[in-house]
Amino acid sequence: MEILGISGSHRKGNSEILVKKALEVCREKGYKSEFISLAGLDIGYYGSEKNDIESILDAMVRAEAIIIGSPTYFASVSGKLKSLFDWSLLLRKGYKLSGKLGGAIAVGGSRNGGQEFVTMQIHNWMLLHEMIVVSDKNTAHFGGIAVGKNPGDVLKDDIGIKTVENLAVNIIEALERRQ
Ligand SMILES: Cc1cc2nc3c(=O)[nH]c(=O)nc-3n(C[C@H](O)[C@H](O)[C@H](O)COP(=O)(O)O)c2cc1C
């Protein structure tokens, strides 16, 4: 079973660090993982040239669980991630993501910068695909929520890292309950 992690940032920054941290926990529990960063990929917008989008959609269909991390931009997901969400309309025909587990990670430069709204947007996207939304084990809120401005800052946010690890733990436990 494969767990896919997607970083929705345009740069190799905090979202990438956090998504990779979640995947590391999944691998420690014996699961395969795949990581996709939208940084450097040509996503365009729904209806534009497809370019890099098809391989990402294929990876989503292959995965058993999908963990999505995004920077908080004006209390919303990044524009790049929103474009990916729009493109995923192509998977809604036939509900190709139906029943997959999903978890959200958000990072923002401020303590109360809108990370919870970002996780909610990611969760809404998952719900519209008939996915099953998973929270973080024990800390049990909205998934991984961290604070950091410059790349690497999140490594100092112990509580944020813990929520990311706990999200991965809950996804693994949910996968195991289904077997
Ligand atoms: C255009 C823009 C808007 C931002 N808006 C917010 C915001 O609303 N709340 C917040 O806490 N941080 C905000 N930030 C800070 C980023 O969320 C923060 O730098 C984060 O670590 C970026 O993630 P990344 O390193 O994965 O790119 C914003 C940054 C940019 C560039």
PDBQT file of the ligand as one rigid body, heavy atoms in Angstrom, charges set to zero:
ROOT
HETATM    1  C1  LIG A 201       1.748  35.523  -0.488  1.00  0.00    +0.000 C 
HETATM    2  C2  LIG A 201       1.936  35.028   0.923  1.00  0.00    +0.000 A 
HETATM    3  C3  LIG A 201       0.875  35.076   1.792  1.00  0.00    +0.000 A 
HETATM    4  C4  LIG A 201       1.028  34.625   3.100  1.00  0.00    +0.000 A 
HETATM    5  N1  LIG A 201      -0.055  34.649   3.939  1.00  0.00    +0.000 NA
HETATM    6  C5  LIG A 201       0.062  34.163   5.190  1.00  0.00    +0.000 A 
HETATM    7  C6  LIG A 201      -1.068  34.098   6.044  1.00  0.00    +0.000 A 
HETATM    8  O1  LIG A 201      -2.189  34.481   5.692  1.00  0.00    +0.000 OA
HETATM    9  N2  LIG A 201      -0.897  33.592   7.300  1.00  0.00    +0.000 N 
HETATM   10  C7  LIG A 201       0.317  33.146   7.738  1.00  0.00    +0.000 A 
HETATM   11  O2  LIG A 201       0.413  32.689   8.880  1.00  0.00    +0.000 OA
HETATM   12  N3  LIG A 201       1.415  33.168   6.930  1.00  0.00    +0.000 NA
HETATM   13  C8  LIG A 201       1.307  33.646   5.673  1.00  0.00    +0.000 A 
HETATM   14  N4  LIG A 201       2.398  33.632   4.828  1.00  0.00    +0.000 N 
HETATM   15  C9  LIG A 201       3.659  33.005   5.301  1.00  0.00    +0.000 C 
HETATM   16  C10 LIG A 201       3.826  31.574   4.779  1.00  0.00    +0.000 C 
HETATM   17  O3  LIG A 201       2.680  30.792   5.078  1.00  0.00    +0.000 OA
HETATM   18  C11 LIG A 201       5.055  30.932   5.426  1.00  0.00    +0.000 C 
HETATM   19  O4  LIG A 201       6.215  31.617   4.992  1.00  0.00    +0.000 OA
HETATM   20  C12 LIG A 201       5.182  29.452   5.149  1.00  0.00    +0.000 C 
HETATM   21  O5  LIG A 201       6.265  28.925   5.882  1.00  0.00    +0.000 OA
HETATM   22  C13 LIG A 201       5.387  29.158   3.673  1.00  0.00    +0.000 C 
HETATM   23  O6  LIG A 201       5.467  27.766   3.466  1.00  0.00    +0.000 OA
HETATM   24  P1  LIG A 201       6.580  27.105   2.530  1.00  0.00    +0.000 P 
HETATM   25  O7  LIG A 201       7.920  27.313   3.231  1.00  0.00    +0.000 OA
HETATM   26  O8  LIG A 201       6.211  25.679   2.431  1.00  0.00    +0.000 OA
HETATM   27  O9  LIG A 201       6.518  27.812   1.218  1.00  0.00    +0.000 OA
HETATM   28  C14 LIG A 201       2.278  34.109   3.531  1.00  0.00    +0.000 A 
HETATM   29  C15 LIG A 201       3.353  34.081   2.630  1.00  0.00    +0.000 A 
HETATM   30  C16 LIG A 201       3.185  34.539   1.344  1.00  0.00    +0.000 A 
HETATM   31  C17 LIG A 201       4.351  34.492   0.381  1.00  0.00    +0.000 C 
ENDROOT
TORSDOF 0
